[in-house]
Amino acid sequence: MTARLAQRQFYDGYESLKPEDIADAIEFAVDSPRHVNIGHIEILPTFQVPGGLNFERREG
């Protein structure tokens, strides 16, 4: 698979996570009150291309 084909198939029309998204999640965890235990954070884009599932692609 060429890089351009992979770009079209897996990225174009989808919203990827940005570094700021990860930084915001880390900041939230670090700034949580002491009585809050965050043991696991799973961060996924809303519009993604996981194997075996179909998600809506935004056009336009």
MODELLER restraints for C-alpha pairs under 7 A, 6 or more apart:
rsr = mdl.restraints
at = mdl.atoms
rsr.add(forms.Gaussian(group=physical.xy_distance, feature=features.Distance(at['CA:10:A'], at['CA:49:A']), mean=6.46, stdev=0.5))
rsr.add(forms.Gaussian(group=physical.xy_distance, feature=features.Distance(at['CA:13:A'], at['CA:57:A']), mean=5.67, stdev=0.5))
rsr.add(forms.Gaussian(group=physical.xy_distance, feature=features.Distance(at['CA:13:A'], at['CA:58:A']), mean=5.38, stdev=0.5))
rsr.add(forms.Gaussian(group=physical.xy_distance, feature=features.Distance(at['CA:13:A'], at['CA:59:A']), mean=6.17, stdev=0.5))
rsr.add(forms.Gaussian(group=physical.xy_distance, feature=features.Distance(at['CA:14:A'], at['CA:47:A']), mean=5.73, stdev=0.5))
rsr.add(forms.Gaussian(group=physical.xy_distance, feature=features.Distance(at['CA:14:A'], at['CA:48:A']), mean=6.37, stdev=0.5))
rsr.add(forms.Gaussian(group=physical.xy_distance, feature=features.Distance(at['CA:14:A'], at['CA:57:A']), mean=5.92, stdev=0.5))
rsr.add(forms.Gaussian(group=physical.xy_distance, feature=features.Distance(at['CA:14:A'], at['CA:58:A']), mean=6.43, stdev=0.5))
rsr.add(forms.Gaussian(group=physical.xy_distance, feature=features.Distance(at['CA:15:A'], at['CA:45:A']), mean=6.78, stdev=0.5))
rsr.add(forms.Gaussian(group=physical.xy_distance, feature=features.Distance(at['CA:15:A'], at['CA:47:A']), mean=5.94, stdev=0.5))
rsr.add(forms.Gaussian(group=physical.xy_distance, feature=features.Distance(at['CA:16:A'], at['CA:45:A']), mean=6.06, stdev=0.5))
rsr.add(forms.Gaussian(group=physical.xy_distance, feature=features.Distance(at['CA:17:A'], at['CA:45:A']), mean=5.80, stdev=0.5))
rsr.add(forms.Gaussian(group=physical.xy_distance, feature=features.Distance(at['CA:29:A'], at['CA:38:A']), mean=6.55, stdev=0.5))
rsr.add(forms.Gaussian(group=physical.xy_distance, feature=features.Distance(at['CA:47:A'], at['CA:55:A']), mean=6.26, stdev=0.5))
rsr.add(forms.Gaussian(group=physical.xy_distance, feature=features.Distance(at['CA:47:A'], at['CA:56:A']), mean=6.56, stdev=0.5))
rsr.add(forms.Gaussian(group=physical.xy_distance, feature=features.Distance(at['CA:47:A'], at['CA:57:A']), mean=6.82, stdev=0.5))
rsr.add(forms.Gaussian(group=physical.xy_distance, feature=features.Distance(at['CA:48:A'], at['CA:55:A']), mean=6.36, stdev=0.5))
rsr.add(forms.Gaussian(group=physical.xy_distance, feature=features.Distance(at['CA:49:A'], at['CA:55:A']), mean=6.49, stdev=0.5))
